Amino acid sequence: MTLLDRLNQDMKQAMKNKDKETLSVIRMVKASIQNESIKLGKDTLSEDEDLTILSREVKQRKDSLQEFKNAGREDLVEKIEKELEILDAYLPEQLSDDELRSIIQETIQEVNATSMKDMGKVMGAVMPKVKGKADGSQIKTKVQEELR
């Protein structure tokens, strides 16, 4: 089942359950997918492209969450946390710290990285391997730890 099929199915269920928050999040994700497919000139997007859109939506909300926490807007913090919870259901299972560290160590050996100067090479090679399965800032932190 494609992401769009799953979103449509969940949207119908959210309508039946009168779950406005879930319905709103699903509609936003569907709109992002639709906009991306128009931008790329495709009828349907690949699974990888769908994952990229989902990751972008999650990142935007995490950024907003941090800003709202800094501003002391607890009402908006709760709303964004709920949206993140809904979005997490559509993302693939996240990698554990050990799995992520293992992938990073393998990649460092593959690209022959020896210092922090090679961080760009390592990040460029790691990101496609863990797409959607780990947060970018988490990956960056672990790569820095390994290259020190």
C-alpha positions in Angstrom: 0.0 0.0 0.0 1.4 3.4 -1.0 1.6 6.3 1.4 -1.1 8.1 -0.5 -3.4 5.1 -0.3 -2.7 4.8 3.4 -3.3 8.6 3.9 -6.7 8.4 2.0 -7.8 5.4 4.1 -6.8 7.1 7.4 -8.4 10.3 6.3 -11.7 8.5 5.8 -11.4 7.0 9.2 -10.5 10.3 10.8 -13.6 11.8 9.2 -15.8 9.0 10.6 -14.3 9.4 14.0 -14.6 13.3 13.8 -10.8 13.5 14.7 -10.1 17.0 13.5 -6.4 17.0 14.4 -5.6 13.9 12.5 -7.7 15.0 9.6 -5.8 18.3 9.5 -2.4 16.7 9.6 -3.3 14.2 6.9 -4.7 16.9 4.6 -1.4 18.9 5.1 0.7 15.9 4.1 -1.5 15.1 1.1 -1.3 18.7 0.0 2.6 18.5 0.3 2.6 15.3 -1.8 0.3 16.9 -4.4 2.4 20.0 -4.6 5.6 18.0 -5.0 4.1 15.8 -7.7 3.0 18.9 -9.6 6.4 20.4 -9.2 8.1 17.3 -10.5 5.5 16.8 -13.2 4.6 13.3 -12.1 1.3 11.6 -11.4 2.6 9.5 -8.6 5.7 9.8 -6.5 8.2 7.1 -5.6 8.3 5.7 -2.1 11.6 7.6 -1.6 10.1 10.9 -2.7 7.1 10.3 -0.3 9.6 9.6 2.5 11.4 12.9 1.7 8.2 14.8 2.0 7.3 13.2 5.3 10.7 13.9 6.7 10.4 17.5 5.6 7.0 17.8 7.3 8.4 16.3 10.5 11.5 18.6 10.4 9.3 21.7 10.0 7.3 20.7 13.0 10.3 20.0 15.1 11.7 23.4 14.3 8.4 25.0 15.1 8.2 23.0 18.4 11.6 24.4 19.5 10.6 28.0 18.6 7.3 27.7 20.5 9.1 26.2 23.5 11.5 29.1 23.5 8.7 31.6 23.3 6.7 29.9 26.1 3.7 29.1 23.9 2.5 25.9 25.7 -0.8 25.9 23.7 1.1 25.6 20.4 3.7 23.2 21.9 0.9 20.7 22.7 -0.6 21.1 19.2 2.7 20.5 17.4 3.6 17.5 19.6 0.3 15.9 18.7 1.0 16.6 15.0 4.4 15.0 15.3 2.8 11.9 17.0 0.4 11.6 14.0 3.2 12.0 11.5 5.5 9.4 13.2 2.9 6.7 12.4 3.7 7.2 8.7 7.5 7.2 9.0 9.5 3.9 8.9 10.8 2.5 12.2 13.6 4.7 13.4 17.1 3.2 13.8 18.5 2.6 17.3 21.7 4.4 18.4 23.7 1.3 17.9 22.4 0.6 14.4 23.0 4.2 13.4 26.5 4.2 14.9 27.3 1.0 13.0 26.2 2.5 9.7 28.2 5.6 10.3 31.4 3.6 11.2 31.0 1.5 8.0 30.6 4.7 5.9 33.6 6.4 7.5 35.7 3.3 6.4 34.1 3.3 2.9 35.0 6.9 2.2 38.3 6.8 4.1 37.4 9.7 6.4 40.1 10.5 8.9 39.2 14.0 10.3 36.4 16.5 10.7 37.4 17.9 7.3 35.8 14.7 5.8 32.4 15.3 7.5 30.8 16.5 4.3 31.8 13.2 2.5 30.6 11.1 5.4 27.2 12.9 5.7 26.7 12.8 2.0 27.2 9.0 2.0 25.3 8.3 5.3 22.1 10.3 4.5 20.8 8.1 1.6 21.4 5.0 3.7 19.3 6.1 6.6 16.8 8.3 4.8 13.7 8.7 7.0 15.0 6.3 9.6 17.0 8.8 11.6 16.9 12.5 12.4 19.5 14.6 10.5 20.7 16.4 13.6 21.1 13.1 15.4 23.2 11.8 12.5 25.3 14.9 12.4 26.1 14.6 16.2 27.1 10.9 15.8 29.3 11.6 12.8 31.1 14.3 14.7 31.6 12.0 17.6 33.1 9.3 15.4 35.4 11.7 13.5 36.9 13.2 16.6 
